[in-house]
Amino acid sequence: MELKGKRILIVDDEEDLCEILQYNLSNEDYQTEIAHSAEEALKRPLGNFDLILLDVMMGPMSGFKFADKLRKDLKLDIPVIFLTAKDTENDILTGFSLGADDYISKPFSVNELTARVKAVLKRSYIEKVESKTILQFNGIDLDTVRKRLIINDERVELTKKEYEILRVLLENQSKVFSREDLLMRIWGQDVIVTERTVDVNITRLRTKLGQYGSCLKNKTGYGYFFEF
């Protein structure tokens, strides 16, 4: 299970703590970004993150209000770990009722936090895999057990790499993957291929997707993503 490269958003108004967390999480090979308020965090493409570390005691919008908005208004199920000095039973219950995946009381050790981050990311990955044996989007059915693609009830033959690219993009809709990201995820470090290889596979995949080919998009200078 590959957790390296997972994207984590740190939302906390304590600048020193944010820098410490960013430094240590980066050393664990996570990609991290910082927002010093819930309002600032809401301006980010939240769907691109794999985990949010969220302080409760912020203003004017608290972490609890942000989490409520994340779940109810934005309909995002990104794992959330609350970071807070509020550790009463009611506070903890409030956090979990808002869909928190974990709750860490300040002060905490960096080792404890990184261990909990790893545990939540692993659990989230397993739940996502188990719930998505067939990825369905409009007329597209990608069977991740039989490794086959069905479009409008007709089977479409894919190469192994085309299938793996499509699966990554469908499992992470609207998330942009650079060519380097795709090379690392699908070809791995031990195989020497150029970024052009990704472009060639994407072009073939667009053709095979037919009417859905336009959903496989390119953000110039950034990479590829899938979006209806």
N, C-alpha and C positions, 0 to 999 in steps of 0.2 A: 504494500500500500504506500503510495507516494504522497507525502504531505509537504515536501519541500516546494517552495514557490507559492503556497497558499497565501491569499491576500487577506490581511487583517487591518481593520480600521480601528484606531485607538481614539476614543472620544472622551476627553477629560480636560478640565480647565486648569489642571496643575501642569504647567509647562515642564518643570523639572522631571516629574514622574513620567510624562509622555516621552521625553528624551531617553530616560532609562529603559522604559519598556521597548521603545523602538530599537535601541541599540542591542538589547539582549535578544529580542525576537528576530532581528536581522541576522544575528549570529547563529540562529537556528535555521537559517535559510528561508524564513518567511518574508514576503513582501509586505511592508507596512506603510500606512499613511496615518497622519494625525489630523484631528479636528478638535479645536479647543472649545467647542460648544455644540449643542444639539442642532442649533440653527445652521451652523457651518457644515455639519455632517449631512444635513438634508440637501445640501447643494451638490453633494458627491453622487456619482453613479452607484448607488448602494447595491444594486443587483450584481455588481462586479466583485463584491467581497465575499469571502468564505467564512468570515467570523468578525464580530464586532465586540471589542472590549469597551464597556460603557459605564462611565461614572454616573452615580445616581444624583449626587448633590451638585447640580449645575443650575444656572439661571440665565435667562428667564424660563427656558424650557428644561425641565428636569429629565434625568435619564429615564424615569418611569414613563413620563409623557412621550418621550421619543420612542421608546419601545412599543407603547400602545399605538402610536401613529405608524410605526414600521409594520406592525402586524395587521391592524384594522384598515388603515387608509391605503398604505402602499402594497399590502398583500404580499409581503416578503417574509420568507421563512428562514432567513439567515440566522445561524446560531449566534446567541448573545450571551456574554459573560458579564454580569454586573460587578463593578468595582466600587466598594463603598465603605464608609466608616459606620453606616447605619446597619447594625447587625442584630436588631431585635427580631423576635419571631415574626411579628406582623410585617416588618419590612421584607424579610426573606420570603414570606408567603406572598406578599404583593409582587415581588420580583418574579417568582415562579408562575404566578397567575397570569403574568404578562408574557409568558412564553420564554422566560430565561432558561438557558441550558446549564448555567452554573452561577454561583454567587460567591465572590471572594471578599472577605472583610479586610479593610486596611487597618494597620499596616500588614503587608504580606511579603514573603520572600519571593525573589525572582524565580528561584527554582520551583517553588510551589505553583506560581502562575504559569510557567512554561509547561509544567507537567499537566496542568488542567487544560491548557490550550490544546495540547496534543491529544488529550483524552476526548475533548469535545469534538475536535476535527475528525478523529477516527470514528466516533459514534455517528457523526453526521454523514460521513462518507458511507458507512455501512448501511445506514437507514436509506440513503438515497439509492444505493445500488439495489437493495432488496425490494424497494418500491417501484423500480423502473426496469422490469425485465422486458417490457415493450414500451418504446417511446412513441407516442402518438401525437401528431400535429396535423390538423386538417386531414388531407388524404394520404399522409405519410405514416407508415407503421414500420419502425425499426425494431426488429426482434433481436434483443441482445443475448438471448440464449442460443438461438439457431443461427445467429449472425446473418440475417437476411433482411432485405429491404423490400417492402410492398408499397407501391404507389397506386392509389385508386384501384385496389384489388388486383394489381398486376405485379408480379415479381420482377425486380430489377437486379441484375447481377453487378456486384461490386467487387473490386479487388480488396485485399486485406487492408491496405493503407487507406483506400477510399472509405471503407466501412469505419475504420478507426477515427478518421478525420470527422466524418459525419456524426459519429456517436459523441465525440467530445463537444462538437458545436451544438448538437441538439440537447445535450444534458446541461449546457450552460448558455441558454439562449440570451442573446444581446450582449454577452460577455465577449470582449475583443481578445483574440489570441494572435500574438505576433507570429511570424514565420518561425522564429527561434523557439517560441513556446511549443508550437506544434512539432517541430523537429525533435525537441527534447522529450515530449510526451509520447510520441508515436515511433520515432526511429531510435531514440535513446542516444546515450553519449558514445557508445562504442562503434556506431555506424557513421561513416563519413559520407554525408550527402550535403548538397548545397540548398540554399533557401529556394532556388528555382524549382527544386523537386516538389516543394509544397505547392507552388503556383501551378505546375503541370497537373498535379492530382486534383487541385481545386477546379481547374478548367474542365477536366473530365467529369468530375462529380456534378458540376453545374449542368452539363449536358444530360447526364443520366437522370437528374432530378426533374427534367422536363419543365412543366409549368411552375415548379417550385424552385427552379434554378436561380431565379432573381432574389430568393430569400437568403441565399448564401452571398453575403455582402463583404465588401472590402472597405475598410476605413483607411484612407490614404495616409501612409506614414506610420500606421499602427498595426494593422493586421486584419484578420478575418473574423466574422461573426455570423450567426444565423438569426434571422428575425423576420417574422411575418409582417 
